[in-house]
Amino acid sequence: MSGIDRVFPPPVVEAGDADLLEWYAAGRRPGPWVGFNFIASLDGAATLGGRSGGLGNAADQRVFGLLRRHADVIVVGAGTVRAEGYGGPLLPAEARAWRTSRGLPAHPPLAIVSGTLNLDPGMPVFTQAPVRPLVITTAAAAPGRVAALAPVADVVTAGAATIDIGVLIAELGARGLARIHAEGGPSLLGSFQAAGRVDELCLTLSPVLVGGNAPRIAAGPPGAAPESMELAHILRAGSMLFLRYVRG
Ligand SMILES: NC(=O)c1ccc[n+]([C@@H]2O[C@H](COP(=O)([O-])OP(=O)(O)OC[C@H]3O[C@@H](n4cnc5c(N)ncnc54)[C@H](OP(=O)(O)O)[C@@H]3O)[C@@H](O)[C@H]2O)c1
């Protein structure tokens, strides 16, 4: 197991999975809840070599996996699916058993956000999906692409010409998917931030300087109102920090 200690609030040495699950669920309000999980380098890079994985390690993978357990739905932008793949099971057997013992479905569905629907229905994210994914798009999406994806996913409209984040959250809520766990990427976080709908940000700070021109974790329209977040906890595994912030 990858040793993770709590630094704040009161220190705990060698947290167990049950501790981590409790700490990452603390303070969640009932109803719609949007939590994002990201990793960034010390100098703010969201990718290393074009993907996030190079910034992580076993401890980060442990937190990444545990965060999925509470989710009603895992939301991800199409750019991240294209860059990272996302094929196959989303949760290991132990996590599925943990969920079913609490009355949750074994797997949360994946909801992919895409305006263009530039998504091949033959991608592993569809062909290897443990439960039928959703694809969230706009009413302006090309009907041919909607038809091509319909056999492999539920295509949901959330907005006319652009995605309306409030409608997206309401559409998921109408399907019983209120606890939204979002795994990025930067454009998706930027959209949710601009709409003022980020309730939680779990940020892993990877102890590496990347340099170059990698993107940071949010890329959104300029002029969005800044939002203050409150520190909920600091965890540590060696030199890697796990920060959890919630909306005040
Ligand atoms: N550091 C981390 O923790 C982390 C996490 C996730 C991803 N990443 C990295 O981020 C990079 C991808 O960045 P990205 O900004 O392209 O990722 P993204 O947000 O996953 O994808 C952007 C795409 O998603 C769709 N999309 C997102 N928000 C939308 C909105 N409001 N309305 C309509 N469509 C929307 C669009 O898809 P269409 O083009 O299909 O219309 C858009 O081109 C990859 O290199 C990935 O590895 C890093």
The ligand as a Gaussian input file, in Angstrom:
#p B3LYP/6-31G(d) Opt

LIG

0 1
 N       -3.484000      16.928000     -14.816000
 C       -4.634000      16.310000     -14.795000
 O       -5.101000      15.914000     -13.719000
 C       -5.403000      16.107000     -16.077000
 C       -6.724000      15.657000     -16.018000
 C       -7.392000      15.459000     -17.205000
 C       -6.773000      15.725000     -18.412000
 N       -5.511000      16.167000     -18.431000
 C       -4.835000      16.426000     -19.711000
 O       -5.489000      17.502000     -20.350000
 C       -5.308000      17.378000     -21.762000
 C       -6.632000      17.587000     -22.456000
 O       -7.029000      18.914000     -22.243000
 P       -8.444000      19.434000     -22.731000
 O       -8.679000      20.789000     -22.194000
 O       -8.566000      19.186000     -24.191000
 O       -9.368000      18.366000     -21.991000
 P      -10.941000      18.202000     -21.822000
 O      -11.531000      19.290000     -21.045000
 O      -11.085000      16.812000     -21.308000
 O      -11.485000      18.159000     -23.294000
 C      -11.826000      19.271000     -24.038000
 C      -12.863000      18.804000     -24.999000
 O      -13.962000      18.300000     -24.252000
 C      -15.153000      18.826000     -24.759000
 N      -15.613000      19.859000     -23.841000
 C      -15.116000      20.166000     -22.621000
 N      -15.860000      21.140000     -22.055000
 C      -16.812000      21.440000     -22.959000
 C      -17.868000      22.369000     -22.980000
 N      -18.095000      23.190000     -21.962000
 N      -18.646000      22.419000     -24.072000
 C      -18.430000      21.603000     -25.118000
 N      -17.447000      20.705000     -25.172000
 C      -16.655000      20.629000     -24.094000
 C      -14.785000      19.369000     -26.128000
 O      -14.818000      18.218000     -26.940000
 P      -15.019000      18.193000     -28.512000
 O      -13.722000      18.674000     -29.069000
 O      -15.274000      16.744000     -28.794000
 O      -16.158000      19.089000     -28.831000
 C      -13.388000      19.875000     -25.895000
 O      -12.633000      19.976000     -27.083000
 C       -4.733000      16.007000     -22.011000
 O       -3.363000      16.147000     -22.296000
 C       -4.920000      15.286000     -20.703000
 O       -3.928000      14.339000     -20.489000
 C       -4.800000      16.383000     -17.286000

